[in-house]
Structures are given as C-alpha cells and as structure tokens.
Amino acid sequence: MSRYFLFSRMPSKMCAVWKKSACLIAVVLFGSFASADLLDHHESYLESSGADSNDAKYEKRDLVESKKTHKSLQMRGANKQTSYQRKKSVALARTDPSEHRNLMMTPNGGWTFNPVVYGLLHILESGSAEINGHLSMKYERVCGAKGYSYDAYNANERFKTKALALRKGRKHAQVLTTGDIYSKIDKSYNRNNVPIRYMKEIGFEDCDYVALDADAEEWYANFGNWFKPMELHVPCRDPIDLFMSMCEHQGIKFSCEENFDEEVNKCLNGGKGFVMSQLTRDNINLKCFDGPSGKKDYMLYMKGRLQVKILQGQFVRRDKPSEEELCIRKSDDYKIRLEDHLKHKSDFKDYFEFCDECMVSDNKLF
C-alpha cells in the first residue's frame, strides 16, 4: 500500500481518537510532505511516458470532451437546434475548393487572378439590383451599390428581419431603415444601397466585380485608366416593359393619355446612368444580356469567373415583382408611338440604341 494511500485516509481516523491539536498537526505534516514530493517529481505528472507533449495531451483531452458533448447533444434530440443555429437561420452551404477557379496557384508558387474586372451597370427594373445582391452572397470580392461580399451575410439578415416585421405589421418596422451605420447617417441609404461617394472612399482595388448605381461618367472616372481592362455588362430590356415597370416601382399610375410626354418624364429614372460618350472608352468593353429574364443564365455565366464563398446564405429579394399595366395594350398604334418616343426622345435613347445593336452582335454574353 502506497504512502499516498495511507496518508489520504489516516487523518479521518486519527481525528476520531486523538485530540484536535494532534489531528491538525498530522494534516499539516501530510500537506507539506505531499507538496514537496510533487515538486520533486513534477515531470511524471506533467508529461506522459511517451513522446506526447503537453499541447498534444491537451488537444486529446479537448477532443474527448468535444466527442462527449456531441454525444450528449445527440442523446437530447437529433433535431434540437442550438441557440446559434436558431439565430442564424439562413441555410449555409460549404463549397468544394475546386470551385475556386479564379484563384489558382502557378507552378512557381505564385497566384493568378482574373485578367479583367467585371462591371454591372445598374438600370432600375432591369434585374441588376437582384443580380448584385445574389452575387455578393455567393462570391468573393463583389463590390456593388446593392451589396458587398464582405458584409453581405449580415446585411441580408438585417433586411430579412425587417421584411418579416413588415409582413407581421409591426409599427416600428415601417421606417425604411435597416438600422446599420449607413442608414443612421442617411436614411435613404443602407448596406444594401451604398452611395457612390462611399464606394469611392472604400476603393475598388480589391474588387473582381463592380456594380454602380451612378452617372455614366463615374465608370470612366474610376475605370477609364484602371490597371486591368473592364468588361462592363449592361442588362437590356424591352423599352415599354422597362418603362411600365419603372412607373409601377415608383408608385406612378400611367394613364395612357394621348399626350404622354409629361407622364413619361415622371416615370423614367436613371437616364444619366447610360451615356454612350462616357462609356465608349479603350479600357471599357461593353457587353449585354437579357434583363431581367436572363438573370439565371447570367448567374451561370459568372459562376466560372468569380471565386465561390465558403460560407453562403439565402438571398432575400429587396423588391417585389412589377405588375404590368394593361392600358398600354389598348392599341398597336399607341404602343408604337410610345416606343418611338422612348427610343429617340427620352433620356434613355442612348441605352435603347445600344441594346438594339448589342443584342444582335457578338457582344451579347449568351
């Protein structure tokens, strides 16, 4: 029987027979002896007999404890969610590393990057805002007026909470703000609607994809002499469909009067975003695609050109689908006159002219 075993049991028996003072002396003597012996042979307590280090022992201990905890949670119920899972209700997906196609290591140990920077010209009701939002949730280094990759997850969560509150009719949620820093500075902006002045202050040096909601001159000012060429994508939509969607989006009811000039000017928004003289530059290559009908094909086109995020979320749509006005179909002659006005007399005449030519050319993306 070891001396540690004897001393560990003797105090209780001694205290029953001896006087209190003798008991205290025995306890003190035992404590001193055990402490001294432990200090003299500390290696046997802190190190294993094998080659494992202390760190390795602690890692094994943590692994065992983790397995025990996991098993305990399973016994409580396989379907029970943790508090973190309840708070982060967005479905997350981990991607295969092979999908990270735009960052590949070269034989000499360096890295290769995209040879161009991609751009998306925002046109109201063309599907560009939703495209920007989706891309920022799925891919790295997306820098857009309607969403950045680096904060897309939490921005999406805030918007989801706001949308849910609106559906439930909570009074405090009627304020058009997501509560982020941008909206506290100016309620007309938020992390899902970033003004161009903020974007320019952040910079575009680390961006593989840029989406601007700004005047056309900003493309040349920021990318006309950029260190990489820009492939600028323009969503093209039928003139009348685009016009009617813009009216609906802004809450303007188009009455289909014979003299429609004034009503047209009220609905059209963002004509300065496409000015051909500002976008026709050596370093900017214009491309086009069907918007919004071609959103799915566009997402497939960009899939092989941007780095997939490891952590993704389910994008929450920011706006509601537009409902087409029926009055515009009252006669073919009226439709022809309105379309002619939009193409040749409105602020969007450059845009519609470009789309007519591009959509039947080799510059159409797909």
C-alpha positions in Angstrom: 0.0 0.0 0.0 1.5 3.4 -1.0 2.2 6.2 1.4 -0.1 8.4 -0.5 -3.0 6.0 0.2 -2.2 5.8 3.9 -1.9 9.5 4.4 -5.0 10.2 2.5 -7.1 8.1 4.9 -5.3 8.5 8.2 -6.5 12.0 9.1 -10.1 11.0 9.4 -9.3 8.0 11.7 -6.8 10.0 13.8 -9.3 12.7 14.3 -11.7 10.3 15.8 -9.2 9.2 18.5 -6.6 11.8 19.0 -7.2 15.3 20.3 -8.0 18.1 17.9 -4.5 19.6 18.1 -2.8 16.2 17.1 -5.2 16.0 14.1 -4.3 19.4 12.9 -0.5 18.6 13.2 -1.0 15.4 11.1 -2.9 17.2 8.4 -0.2 20.0 8.2 2.6 17.4 8.0 0.9 15.4 5.3 0.3 18.5 3.2 3.9 19.6 3.4 5.2 16.1 2.5 2.9 15.7 -0.5 3.7 19.2 -1.8 7.4 18.6 -1.6 7.2 15.2 -3.3 5.1 16.7 -6.1 7.6 19.4 -6.8 10.5 16.9 -6.9 8.7 14.7 -9.4 6.7 17.2 -11.4 7.8 15.7 -14.7 5.8 12.5 -14.0 2.7 14.5 -13.5 3.0 17.0 -16.4 4.5 14.7 -19.0 3.5 11.3 -20.4 5.9 8.4 -20.6 5.8 8.6 -24.4 6.7 11.4 -26.8 3.5 13.3 -26.5 3.9 17.0 -25.5 1.7 18.9 -23.1 -0.1 20.5 -26.0 -0.8 17.2 -27.6 -2.3 15.9 -24.3 -4.5 19.0 -24.0 -5.6 18.6 -27.6 -6.5 14.9 -27.0 -8.4 15.9 -23.8 -10.3 18.6 -25.7 -11.2 16.1 -28.5 -12.5 13.6 -26.0 -14.6 16.3 -24.3 -15.9 17.5 -27.6 -17.0 14.0 -28.6 -18.7 13.6 -25.2 -20.5 16.9 -25.6 -21.6 16.0 -29.2 -22.8 12.6 -28.0 -24.7 14.3 -25.2 -26.4 16.6 -27.6 -27.4 13.7 -29.8 -29.0 11.9 -26.8 -31.0 15.1 -26.0 -32.5 15.0 -29.5 -31.1 15.0 -33.0 -33.5 17.7 -34.2 -32.8 20.1 -31.4 -31.0 23.3 -32.6 -28.5 25.3 -30.6 -29.1 29.0 -29.8 -26.6 29.9 -32.5 -28.4 27.9 -35.1 -31.7 29.5 -34.1 -30.2 33.0 -34.5 -28.5 32.1 -37.8 -31.5 30.6 -39.6 -30.1 31.1 -43.1 -29.2 27.8 -44.7 -25.4 27.7 -45.1 -23.6 25.7 -47.8 -19.9 24.8 -47.9 -18.4 24.7 -51.3 -15.8 22.4 -52.9 -12.4 24.1 -53.1 -12.2 23.1 -56.8 -14.9 25.7 -57.5 -12.4 28.5 -56.6 -11.4 28.8 -60.2 -10.3 32.4 -60.3 -7.5 31.9 -57.7 -5.1 29.2 -58.8 -1.6 28.6 -57.7 1.1 28.6 -60.5 4.0 26.1 -60.7 6.4 28.7 -59.2 4.2 29.2 -56.1 2.5 32.5 -57.2 -1.1 33.3 -57.8 -3.1 34.1 -60.9 -6.1 36.5 -60.8 -8.9 37.4 -63.2 -7.4 39.2 -66.2 -10.3 41.6 -66.2 -12.5 43.3 -63.7 -16.2 42.7 -64.3 -18.8 45.5 -64.1 -22.6 45.7 -63.9 -24.4 48.9 -65.0 -27.4 49.4 -62.7 -30.6 50.1 -64.6 -33.8 50.4 -62.5 -36.2 47.5 -63.0 -33.7 45.6 -65.2 -32.9 42.9 -62.6 -29.5 44.4 -61.9 -30.2 45.1 -58.2 -31.2 41.5 -57.6 -28.2 40.2 -59.6 -25.8 42.3 -57.5 -27.4 41.0 -54.3 -27.2 37.4 -55.3 -23.6 37.7 -56.5 -22.5 39.3 -53.2 -24.0 36.4 -51.2 -22.3 33.7 -53.4 -18.9 35.1 -54.4 -15.9 36.9 -53.1 -14.7 40.4 -54.0 -18.1 41.7 -55.3 -18.3 45.4 -54.7 -21.8 46.7 -55.5 -24.1 49.6 -54.8 -26.7 46.9 -53.9 -24.3 44.7 -51.9 -20.7 44.0 -51.0 -19.3 40.5 -50.4 -17.6 41.3 -47.2 -20.8 42.3 -45.3 -23.5 40.6 -47.5 -24.4 38.0 -44.9 -25.3 40.3 -42.1 -26.8 42.9 -44.4 -29.1 40.2 -45.7 -30.0 39.1 -42.2 -31.0 42.6 -41.2 -33.1 43.0 -44.3 -34.8 39.6 -43.6 -35.7 40.8 -40.1 -37.1 44.0 -41.5 -39.1 42.2 -44.2 -40.5 39.7 -41.6 -41.5 42.6 -39.3 -43.3 44.4 -42.2 -45.3 41.2 -43.0 -46.4 41.0 -39.4 -47.4 44.6 -39.4 -45.1 45.9 -36.6 -45.3 49.6 -36.4 -41.6 50.2 -35.7 -40.7 48.4 -38.9 -42.4 50.8 -41.2 -39.4 53.1 -41.1 -37.4 52.5 -44.2 -34.1 51.8 -42.5 -32.2 48.6 -41.7 -30.5 50.2 -38.6 -26.9 49.9 -39.9 -24.3 52.6 -39.8 -25.1 53.9 -43.3 -28.8 54.3 -42.6 -28.1 56.1 -39.4 -26.1 58.7 -41.3 -28.7 59.0 -44.1 -32.0 57.0 -44.0 -32.1 56.9 -47.8 -29.1 54.5 -47.8 -28.0 51.3 -46.1 -25.6 48.4 -46.7 -27.9 47.2 -49.5 -28.0 50.6 -51.1 -24.5 52.1 -51.0 -24.0 55.7 -52.4 -21.2 56.2 -54.9 -19.3 58.5 -52.6 -18.9 55.7 -50.0 -17.9 53.3 -52.7 -15.2 55.6 -54.0 -13.9 56.1 -50.4 -13.7 52.3 -49.9 -11.9 51.9 -53.3 -12.1 49.2 -56.0 -8.6 47.8 -55.8 -9.7 44.5 -54.2 -12.8 44.0 -56.4 -13.3 41.4 -59.1 -16.8 42.6 -59.8 -18.2 46.2 -59.5 -21.8 47.3 -59.8 -22.5 51.0 -59.8 -25.8 52.9 -59.4 -24.4 56.3 -60.6 -24.0 58.6 -63.6 -22.1 57.2 -66.6 -19.2 59.5 -66.0 -18.2 57.5 -62.9 -17.3 54.5 -64.9 -14.7 56.4 -66.9 -13.5 58.4 -63.9 -12.9 55.2 -61.9 -12.0 52.6 -64.6 -11.0 54.5 -67.7 -7.4 54.2 -66.8 -7.7 51.2 -64.5 -4.8 48.7 -64.1 -7.0 46.0 -65.7 -9.5 46.2 -68.5 -13.2 46.3 -67.5 -15.8 44.1 -69.0 -19.0 46.1 -68.4 -22.3 44.2 -68.5 -25.5 46.1 -69.5 -28.9 44.5 -68.8 -31.2 45.2 -71.8 -34.9 45.2 -71.6 -37.8 45.9 -73.9 -38.5 49.7 -73.8 -42.2 49.6 -73.0 -41.8 46.8 -70.4 -38.9 48.7 -68.7 -40.9 52.0 -68.7 -44.1 50.4 -67.2 -42.1 48.7 -64.5 -40.4 52.0 -63.6 -43.8 53.6 -63.3 -45.1 50.8 -61.0 -41.9 50.7 -58.9 -42.2 54.4 -58.1 -46.0 54.2 -57.5 -46.9 56.3 -60.6 -50.0 55.2 -62.5 -49.6 55.6 -66.2 -53.0 56.7 -67.6 -52.2 56.1 -71.3 -53.2 59.6 -72.3 -52.7 60.6 -75.9 -50.2 63.3 -74.9 -47.9 61.2 -72.8 -44.7 63.3 -72.8 -45.1 64.6 -69.3 -46.1 61.2 -67.8 -43.1 59.6 -69.5 -40.7 62.0 -67.9 -42.1 61.3 -64.4 -41.6 57.6 -64.7 -38.2 57.4 -66.3 -35.4 57.3 -63.7 -31.7 56.9 -64.2 -31.2 58.0 -67.8 -27.8 59.6 -66.9 -26.5 56.1 -65.9 -26.0 55.3 -69.6 -24.4 57.9 -71.8 -22.6 56.4 -74.8 -19.9 59.1 -75.0 -18.9 58.4 -71.3 -18.8 54.6 -71.7 -17.1 54.3 -75.1 -13.5 54.1 -73.8 -10.4 52.0 -74.7 -10.3 50.3 -71.3 -14.1 49.6 -71.0 -15.6 46.8 -73.1 -19.4 46.9 -73.2 -21.3 43.6 -73.2 -25.1 43.0 -73.0 -27.6 40.4 -71.9 -31.4 40.0 -71.4 -32.6 41.6 -68.2 -34.4 40.6 -66.1 -35.5 37.5 -68.0 -31.9 36.3 -68.4 -30.9 36.5 -64.7 -30.4 32.7 -64.3 -28.3 32.5 -67.4 -26.2 35.5 -66.2 -25.6 33.8 -62.8 -24.3 30.7 -64.6 -22.1 32.9 -66.8 -20.5 34.5 -63.8 -20.2 31.2 -61.8 -16.9 30.2 -63.6 -15.5 33.7 -63.3 -15.7 34.6 -59.6 -14.4 32.9 -56.5 -17.2 31.0 -54.7 -17.6 31.8 -51.0 -17.1 29.1 -48.4 -20.0 30.5 -46.3 -23.1 31.4 -48.2 -26.7 32.4 -47.3 -30.1 32.5 -48.9 -30.6 35.9 -50.7 -33.7 37.8 -49.7 -35.2 39.8 -52.6 -35.2 43.5 -51.9 -38.2 44.5 -54.1 -41.4 43.0 -55.3 -42.2 41.8 -58.9 -43.7 44.5 -61.0 -47.2 44.2 -62.4 -47.6 45.3 -66.0 -50.3 47.9 -66.8 -52.9 46.7 -69.2 -53.8 50.1 -70.7 -50.6 50.1 -72.7 -52.0 47.3 -74.8 -55.1 49.3 -75.9 -53.9 49.7 -79.4 -50.8 48.8 -81.5 -50.6 52.4 -82.8 -50.4 53.8 -79.3 -47.7 51.3 -78.4 -45.6 52.1 -81.5 -45.8 55.9 -80.8 -44.8 55.4 -77.1 -41.9 53.1 -78.0 -40.6 55.6 -80.6 -40.7 58.3 -78.0 -38.7 56.2 -75.5 -36.1 55.2 -78.1 -35.5 58.6 -79.7 -36.7 61.4 -77.4 -36.2 60.2 -73.8 -33.1 60.3 -71.5 -32.8 56.6 -72.3 -32.3 56.9 -76.0 -28.6 56.0 -75.8 -29.4 53.0 -73.8 -32.1 51.7 -76.1 -29.9 52.3 -79.2 -27.0 50.4 -77.7 -29.2 47.5 -76.7 -30.8 47.2 -80.2 -27.3 46.9 -81.7 -25.6 44.8 -79.0 -28.3 42.2 -78.6 -27.7 41.0 -82.2 -24.0 41.2 -82.1 -21.0 39.1 -80.8 -21.1 41.3 -77.6 -24.1 39.5 -76.3 -22.9 37.4 -73.4 -25.1 34.4 -74.0 
